[in-house]
């Protein structure tokens, strides 16, 4: 079975407090975008399940790969035959786009369908939350207002249909744990849910990503990209997650040619609030 795990962006991101378990509570909107990996799972002819990676290289031990961890999580509760997992990686890593979480969530949903496990979406989300803070989002894969570590979600009505989207990812990797080390949690004056109810043209005055201050200081190139998007006429521009990708929302198509020499560039029109 072949599926196309998509990325997400964060629309606003407030780090509100440090938790007793060492994690942080956040407030953000997860919004799916059409940038996708390719994931195929087939029954294996071998006695051991295997993972194969093409495209962008995933630089980690196989046993720590989220796709394998998702498989192992399901196999704790269900007897499954061995499988081969093929992942062609197009979503940049270390970019704040949730690509690894999306791949893992899709492994869960594919295994559920392939082997008729009849796992409910609620239970799939519980499995996903064990794999990563934003992993459960990709089970729903519709705009969500997220709290807690990112696993507490509710539907939110945001539709960017008709806007033009540009994503720029410089050749910079930012580890999420490192990004959090420079954050001073605080409660926002205006909740993100209130801000995003305003016209998109007003977001730039109120909506922020708390990671930008420390990331921009360490990596000025990322700040320059955001400024360049505004100079090209972006209605709103922001770093996604803990970076290093930056996106701009426009009311028209724009030329991204001068970015393409040194950065990963993705652009599209939003057609609706899903990835269909």
DODRENRO-927799 format. One record per residue: chain; residue number from 1; x, y, z of N, C-alpha, C in turn; residue in three letters. Coordinates in steps of 0.02 Angstrom, whole numbers. Example, Ala and Ser with C-alpha at 12.3 -4.5 7.8 and 13.67 -1.06 7.14 Angstrom:
// residues 2
 chaine num   n_px   n_py   n_pz  ca_px  ca_py  ca_pz   c_px   c_py   c_pz residu
      A   1    660   -284    390    615   -225    390    660   -165    390    Ala
      A   2    642   -112    354    684    -53    357    645      2    394    Ser
This chain:
// residues 276
 chaine num   n_px   n_py   n_pz  ca_px  ca_py  ca_pz   c_px   c_py   c_pz residu
      A   1     43    -60      0      0      0      0     45     62      0    Unk
      A   2     28    110    -42     67    171    -49     25    232    -28    Unk
      A   3     55    276     12     22    337     34     73    394     29    Unk
      A   4     48    455     40     90    515     31     86    558     94    Unk
      A   5    128    544    144    127    582    207    145    655    194    Unk
      A   6    102    700    216    112    771    203    143    807    263    Unk
      A   7    171    865    250    200    908    302    146    953    332    Unk
      A   8    167    991    383    124   1042    412    165   1105    425    Unk
      A   9    131   1159    434    162   1220    459    130   1239    526    Unk
      A  10    166   1278    565    138   1308    625    116   1379    608    Unk
      A  11     54   1394    622     30   1464    616     30   1492    688    Unk
      A  12     81   1531    702     92   1555    770    118   1499    814    Unk
      A  13    159   1516    863    183   1466    911    205   1502    975    Unk
      A  14    166   1491   1028    183   1518   1093    206   1461   1138    Unk
      A  15    264   1469   1170    287   1422   1221    265   1451   1288    Unk
      A  16    215   1421   1319    181   1453   1375    209   1436   1444    Unk
      A  17    237   1374   1452    264   1357   1517    306   1294   1513    Unk
      A  18    353   1287   1560    394   1226   1567    357   1178   1613    Unk
      A  19    352   1116   1593    315   1066   1631    361   1029   1679    Unk
      A  20    330    997   1728    369    960   1778    403    899   1748    Unk
      A  21    378    874   1689    409    816   1657    466    836   1610    Unk
      A  22    483    901   1608    538    924   1566    517    949   1498    Unk
      A  23    455    933   1478    429    959   1415    401   1029   1424    Unk
      A  24    377   1058   1370    347   1125   1372    275   1122   1347    Unk
      A  25    232   1163   1375    166   1173   1348    170   1228   1295    Unk
      A  26    134   1217   1241    134   1265   1186     62   1282   1167    Unk
      A  27     57   1334   1126     -6   1352   1093     11   1367   1021    Unk
      A  28    -22   1332    974     -6   1341    904    -64   1317    862    Unk
      A  29    -63   1333    798   -109   1302    749    -67   1260    702    Unk
      A  30    -85   1196    696    -56   1152    646    -99   1156    583    Unk
      A  31    -66   1168    527   -102   1174    463    -68   1130    412    Unk
      A  32   -104   1082    381    -72   1037    333    -55   1071    268    Unk
      A  33      2   1052    238     21   1077    173     34   1019    126    Unk
      A  34     40   1033     61     40    981     10    109    953     -5    Unk
      A  35    160    975     29    227    946     22    227    876     53    Unk
      A  36    245    825     15    235    756     37    296    712     27    Unk
      A  37    303    662     70    347    605     60    306    550     24    Unk
      A  38    339    495      6    306    437    -22    321    377     23    Unk
      A  39    269    345     48    277    289     94    243    227     65    Unk
      A  40    280    173     59    252    110     36    267     55     87    Unk
      A  41    217     16    104    226    -41    149    201   -104    114    Unk
      A  42    242   -155    113    224   -218     81    242   -275    128    Unk
      A  43    208   -333    120    227   -392    159    297   -414    138    Unk
      A  44    337   -430    187    406   -449    174    413   -523    158    Unk
      A  45    461   -540    116    477   -610    102    530   -636    150    Unk
      A  46    554   -591    194    606   -609    241    577   -621    311    Unk
      A  47    619   -642    356    597   -658    424    599   -598    471    Unk
      A  48    625   -542    446    631   -481    486    606   -422    446    Unk
      A  49    568   -378    478    546   -316    445    606   -272    430    Unk
      A  50    601   -233    376    657   -191    355    632   -122    334    Unk
      A  51    677    -74    339    662     -4    320    711     17    266    Unk
      A  52    684     48    212    725     71    157    711    145    145    Unk
      A  53    764    184    139    759    257    132    790    280     67    Unk
      A  54    752    319     28    779    353    -30    762    427    -26    Unk
      A  55    788    465    -74    777    537    -71    822    568    -18    Unk
      A  56    795    613     22    833    644     77    852    590    127    Unk
      A  57    915    588    147    939    537    193    916    552    264    Unk
      A  58    891    500    298    873    505    369    933    481    409    Unk
      A  59    965    526    444   1028    511    478   1015    490    550    Unk
      A  60    992    428    558    982    401    626    985    325    622    Unk
      A  61    996    294    680    996    221    684    926    195    665    Unk
      A  62    924    140    628    861    114    604    811    102    660    Unk
      A  63    834     76    716    788     61    771    758    123    803    Unk
      A  64    791    181    792    764    244    817    722    281    766    Unk
      A  65    718    253    705    677    285    654    604    282    673    Unk
      A  66    568    336    664    499    339    686    454    289    651    Unk
      A  67    469    274    589    428    225    553    434    155    585    Unk
      A  68    495    136    602    506     71    634    476     72    705    Unk
      A  69    483    127    740    453    132    807    377    127    803    Unk
      A  70    347    156    751    274    150    743    255     77    731    Unk
      A  71    293     42    689    280    -29    676    286    -69    741    Unk
      A  72    338    -57    779    349    -94    841    293    -81    892    Unk
      A  73    268    -19    891    215     -1    938    151    -41    922    Unk
      A  74    134    -47    859     75    -86    839     85   -161    854    Unk
      A  75    146   -185    843    159   -256    852    157   -277    926    Unk
      A  76    160   -228    971    152   -246   1042     82   -272   1056    Unk
      A  77     33   -246   1018    -37   -263   1032    -69   -309    980    Unk
      A  78    -36   -315    921    -66   -355    867    -12   -399    836    Unk
      A  79    -33   -459    817     13   -503    780     11   -482    707    Unk
      A  80     70   -464    681     75   -444    610    129   -484    576    Unk
      A  81    121   -497    512    177   -526    474    232   -473    466    Unk
      A  82    291   -495    449    346   -448    438    331   -406    375    Unk
      A  83    353   -344    377    341   -298    321    405   -262    302    Unk
      A  84    406   -238    240    459   -193    217    428   -124    209    Unk
      A  85    463    -75    237    440     -5    234    487     33    188    Unk
      A  86    460     62    135    499    102     88    477    175     96    Unk
      A  87    524    218    111    509    289    120    553    331     74    Unk
      A  88    520    365     27    556    415    -14    545    482     18    Unk
      A  89    598    512     43    594    572     85    602    635     42    Unk
      A  90    550    676     41    552    740      7    545    798     55    Unk
      A  91    514    786    112    505    839    163    571    848    199    Unk
      A  92    600    908    199    665    918    233    661    901    307    Unk
      A  93    717    877    333    721    862    405    750    921    442    Unk
      A  94    736    925    507    760    982    547    733   1047    522    Unk
      A  95    670   1046    500    641   1104    466    580   1132    501    Unk
      A  96    554   1098    552    493   1120    585    431   1105    546    Unk
      A  97    434   1053    503    377   1035    460    343    970    479    Unk
      A  98    369    936    529    337    875    554    340    816    508    Unk
      A  99    389    814    462    392    760    413    399    691    444    Unk
      A 100    444    684    493    453    620    525    391    597    563    Unk
      A 101    357    644    595    295    628    631    241    606    582    Unk
      A 102    238    639    525    188    622    474    201    551    447    Unk
      A 103    265    535    434    282    468    410    260    416    461    Unk
      A 104    274    427    524    257    379    577    181    371    583    Unk
      A 105    145    427    581     71    423    586     43    384    527    Unk
      A 106     72    392    468     47    356    410     65    282    412    Unk
      A 107    120    265    444    135    194    455     79    163    497    Unk
      A 108     57    198    549      3    172    591    -61    162    551    Unk
      A 109    -79    212    511   -142    207    474   -139    155    419    Unk
      A 110    -81    148    386    -74     98    333    -78     28    362    Unk
      A 111    -43     16    417    -45    -51    448   -117    -67    470    Unk
      A 112   -152    -18    495   -221    -28    516   -265    -51    457    Unk
      A 113   -254    -20    399   -294    -37    339   -271   -103    307    Unk
      A 114   -205   -112    303   -178   -171    269   -200   -236    302    Unk
      A 115   -201   -234    368   -213   -296    405   -280   -296    442    Unk
      A 116   -325   -250    423   -393   -248    450   -392   -253    527    Unk
      A 117   -354   -209    557   -347   -210    630   -405   -175    666    Unk
      A 118   -443   -135    628   -502   -100    656   -486    -57    717    Unk
      A 119   -428    -25    714   -409     22    767   -445     88    756    Unk
      A 120   -477    114    806   -513    177    799   -464    235    792    Unk
      A 121   -489    291    763   -447    350    757   -423    375    825    Unk
      A 122   -466    369    876   -447    389    943   -387    349    968    Unk
      A 123   -388    284    957   -333    242    978   -271    254    936    Unk
      A 124   -280    265    871   -223    282    828   -189    346    852    Unk
      A 125   -228    394    874   -200    456    900   -162    444    965    Unk
      A 126   -186    398   1005   -150    381   1067    -83    348   1051    Unk
      A 127    -83    302   1003    -20    273    980     27    329    955    Unk
      A 128      0    372    913     42    424    883     72    470    935    Unk
      A 129     33    487    987     58    532   1040    117    501   1076    Unk
      A 130    123    435   1076    180    402   1108    244    411   1067    Unk
      A 131    236    427   1003    293    432    958    320    503    954    Unk
      A 132    278    553    963    301    622    958    245    670    972    Unk
      A 133    264    731    993    215    779   1017    166    801    963    Unk
      A 134    188    805    900    143    827    846    120    769    802    Unk
      A 135    138    707    821    123    650    778     48    638    772    Unk
      A 136     11    647    827    -61    635    826    -97    681    778    Unk
      A 137    -70    740    766   -102    786    719   -113    754    651    Unk
      A 138    -65    713    628    -68    686    561   -119    630    554    Unk
      A 139   -147    607    610   -204    561    606   -266    599    584    Unk
      A 140   -275    659    613   -332    702    593   -316    737    527    Unk
      A 141   -259    771    524   -234    803    463   -281    857    436    Unk
      A 142   -313    893    481   -351    953    465   -329   1007    513    Unk
      A 143   -341   1071    498   -318   1125    543   -339   1113    615    Unk
      A 144   -289   1118    660   -302   1104    730   -269   1157    774    Unk
      A 145   -306   1180    824   -277   1222    877   -248   1173    928    Unk
      A 146   -182   1177    939   -147   1128    980   -122   1159   1044    Unk
      A 147   -127   1120   1098   -100   1140   1162    -63   1082   1193    Unk
      A 148    -50   1086   1259     -9   1035   1291     59   1033   1258    Unk
      A 149     86    973   1245    149    966   1208    137    971   1132    Unk
      A 150     74    979   1113     54    978   1043      4    924   1029    Unk
      A 151     -7    881   1080    -51    823   1070   -123    837   1089    Unk
      A 152   -136    894   1123   -205    912   1142   -232    958   1087    Unk
      A 153   -283    935   1051   -304    972    991   -380    980    988    Unk
      A 154   -400   1032    954   -470   1040    936   -474   1072    867    Unk
      A 155   -527   1057    831   -536   1085    764   -539   1161    768    Unk
      A 156   -511   1193    717   -515   1265    712   -529   1283    640    Unk
      A 157   -571   1333    630   -594   1350    563   -548   1401    531    Unk
      A 158   -496   1377    497   -451   1420    458   -449   1391    388    Unk
      A 159   -461   1433    339   -460   1410    270   -420   1460    228    Unk
      A 160   -364   1438    202   -320   1482    163   -329   1473     88    Unk
      A 161   -387   1447     68   -402   1437     -3   -387   1500    -44    Unk
      A 162   -352   1490    -99   -340   1545   -145   -276   1584   -131    Unk
      A 163   -247   1576    -73   -183   1609    -58   -126   1569    -88    Unk
      A 164    -72   1604   -104    -12   1573   -131     38   1563    -74    Unk
      A 165     68   1504    -73    111   1484    -17    182   1472    -42    Unk
      A 166    231   1500     -6    301   1489    -23    337   1466     40    Unk
      A 167    375   1412     34    414   1384     89    488   1385     69    Unk
      A 168    529   1412    113    601   1416    101    637   1380    158    Unk
      A 169    679   1332    141    718   1295    192    792   1302    176    Unk
      A 170    829   1343    214    902   1348    202    936   1284    225    Unk
      A 171    999   1277    207   1038   1218    225   1061   1224    298    Unk
      A 172   1013   1226    342   1026   1232    414    981   1182    450    Unk
      A 173   1011   1142    493    973   1094    534    967   1121    605    Unk
      A 174    906   1123    631    895   1146    700    863   1090    739    Unk
      A 175    898   1065    789    870   1014    833    819   1046    879    Unk
      A 176    761   1014    885    706   1043    926    728   1055    998    Unk
      A 177    763   1007   1027    785   1014   1097    831   1075   1105    Unk
      A 178    874   1086   1056    919   1144   1060    879   1209   1054    Unk
      A 179    829   1210   1011    788   1270   1003    752   1287   1068    Unk
      A 180    727   1237   1102    691   1248   1165    737   1276   1220    Unk
      A 181    802   1260   1216    849   1281   1268    855   1357   1273    Unk
      A 182    838   1393   1220    843   1465   1222    778   1501   1236    Unk
      A 183    725   1463   1253    658   1491   1262    645   1509   1335    Unk
      A 184    614   1566   1346    588   1585   1411    512   1585   1407    Unk
      A 185    481   1531   1432    408   1524   1424    370   1583   1456    Unk
      A 186    316   1603   1423    273   1655   1451    204   1651   1419    Unk
      A 187    154   1673   1455     86   1674   1430     78   1731   1381    Unk
      A 188     47   1720   1324     37   1774   1275    -17   1823   1297    Unk
      A 189    -10   1885   1275    -62   1935   1291   -126   1920   1253    Unk
      A 190   -120   1896   1191   -178   1879   1150   -171   1807   1128    Unk
      A 191   -223   1768   1138   -222   1698   1119   -220   1691   1043    Unk
      A 192   -185   1639   1020   -180   1626    948   -249   1615    918    Unk
      A 193   -293   1581    954   -360   1569    927   -397   1634    912    Unk
      A 194   -383   1686    951   -414   1751    938   -382   1785    879    Unk
      A 195   -316   1780    874   -280   1814    820   -299   1786    751    Unk
      A 196   -302   1719    746   -314   1689    680   -387   1697    658    Unk
      A 197   -430   1721    702   -498   1736    681   -501   1803    644    Unk
      A 198   -447   1841    648   -443   1905    611   -423   1892    539    Unk
      A 199   -431   1940    494   -409   1931    425   -334   1915    422    Unk
      A 200   -314   1875    373   -243   1856    367   -198   1917    362    Unk
      A 201   -223   1970    332   -184   2031    323   -164   2063    390    Unk
      A 202   -199   2045    444   -183   2074    509   -138   2029    552    Unk
      A 203   -126   1968    529    -87   1921    570    -18   1947    587    Unk
      A 204     14   1981    539     84   2001    550     92   2050    608    Unk
      A 205     38   2083    628     42   2130    683     36   2097    752    Unk
      A 206      9   2037    754     -5   2005    819     24   1935    827    Unk
      A 207     32   1900    772     47   1828    775    123   1818    771    Unk
      A 208    150   1781    820    222   1771    821    239   1698    836    Unk
      A 209    302   1682    823    331   1617    840    385   1630    892    Unk
      A 210    377   1604    952    424   1618   1006    495   1594    992    Unk
      A 211    503   1547    947    570   1522    933    611   1571    891    Unk
      A 212    578   1617    857    614   1659    809    669   1701    842    Unk
      A 213    657   1728    900    706   1774    931    774   1740    940    Unk
      A 214    775   1681    969    840   1648    981    868   1616    917    Unk
      A 215    824   1589    875    849   1558    813    877   1611    766    Unk
      A 216    844   1668    760    868   1721    717    935   1748    741    Unk
      A 217    944   1751    806   1008   1775    833   1065   1728    815    Unk
      A 218   1051   1663    818   1103   1614    803   1113   1604    728    Unk
      A 219   1058   1610    690   1060   1599    618   1029   1659    581    Unk
      A 220   1067   1712    572   1039   1773    540   1011   1759    470    Unk
      A 221   1036   1708    436   1012   1693    369    937   1678    369    Unk
      A 222    913   1646    424    842   1629    427    800   1693    435    Unk
      A 223    825   1739    475    791   1804    482    789   1840    415    Unk
      A 224    844   1837    377    848   1871    312    796   1842    264    Unk
      A 225    785   1777    267    735   1746    223    665   1772    239    Unk
      A 226    649   1777    304    584   1803    322    575   1875    297    Unk
      A 227    627   1916    306    624   1986    283    616   1989    207    Unk
      A 228    649   1943    172    645   1942     99    574   1924     76    Unk
      A 229    541   1880    112    472   1862     94    426   1922    103    Unk
      A 230    435   1960    155    395   2021    164    411   2072    109    Unk
      A 231    473   2078     90    491   2125     37    459   2106    -29    Unk
      A 232    445   2041    -39    413   2018   -100    337   2024    -96    Unk
      A 233    312   2048    -40    240   2060    -35    201   2011      6    Unk
      A 234    235   1971     47    198   1922     89    149   1958    134    Unk
      A 235     90   1929    139     39   1954    185     58   1934    257    Unk
      A 236     86   1873    262    110   1850    327    169   1803    314    Unk
      A 237    221   1808    355    279   1765    350    301   1744    420    Unk
      A 238    325   1682    425    344   1656    490    390   1596    482    Unk
      A 239    430   1584    533    465   1520    538    413   1468    560    Unk
      A 240    421   1406    536    375   1353    556    408   1313    612    Unk
      A 241    371   1301    666    397   1262    721    460   1293    749    Unk
      A 242    510   1251    762    574   1275    788    623   1288    731    Unk
      A 243    598   1290    669    640   1306    611    674   1243    584    Unk
      A 244    711   1250    529    735   1313    502    695   1338    442    Unk
      A 245    640   1306    424    601   1329    367    561   1392    384    Unk
      A 246    552   1434    333    514   1495    339    463   1496    282    Unk
      A 247    402   1516    296    352   1518    243    321   1588    238    Unk
      A 248    295   1601    179    259   1663    167    191   1648    135    Unk
      A 249    141   1686    154     74   1681    125     63   1743     83    Unk
      A 250     46   1734     19     39   1789    -28    -31   1788    -60    Unk
      A 251    -50   1846    -87   -113   1848   -124   -103   1841   -199    Unk
      A 252    -42   1822   -219    -25   1814   -289     37   1769   -293    Unk
      A 253     51   1743   -352    112   1704   -363    173   1751   -362    Unk
      A 254    229   1727   -338    290   1767   -334    349   1727   -361    Unk
      A 255    400   1763   -382    461   1733   -409    506   1713   -350    Unk
      A 256    527   1649   -349    571   1625   -296    639   1604   -323    Unk
      A 257    654   1624   -384    714   1601   -418    778   1615   -381    Unk
      A 258    785   1673   -349    847   1689   -316    858   1650   -251    Unk
      A 259    805   1618   -225    813   1575   -167    839   1506   -185    Unk
      A 260    827   1485   -246    833   1415   -264    904   1389   -268    Unk
      A 261    955   1434   -269   1024   1411   -275   1048   1379   -210    Unk
      A 262   1028   1405   -153   1056   1381    -90   1003   1354    -42    Unk
      A 263    940   1350    -63    887   1330    -17    840   1280    -51    Unk
      A 264    806   1241     -9    749   1202    -33    690   1250    -39    Unk
      A 265    655   1248    -95    599   1293   -107    538   1253   -128    Unk
      A 266    482   1268    -98    418   1236   -116    365   1290   -119    Unk
      A 267    324   1288   -171    270   1338   -176    209   1306   -207    Unk
      A 268    151   1333   -191     88   1308   -218     33   1357   -201    Unk
      A 269    -25   1348   -233    -85   1381   -211   -121   1336   -161    Unk
      A 270   -146   1366   -108   -191   1330    -64   -257   1320   -101    Unk
      A 271   -280   1258   -105   -345   1246   -137   -401   1241    -86    Unk
      A 272   -387   1212    -28   -436   1210     26   -398   1196     91    Unk
      A 273   -433   1185    145   -399   1178    210   -378   1107    225    Unk
      A 274   -381   1063    176   -355    995    184   -299    986    133    Unk
      A 275   -272    925    130   -221    910     81   -248    871     22    Unk
      A 276   -313    864     18   -343    824    -37   -334    858   -104    Unk
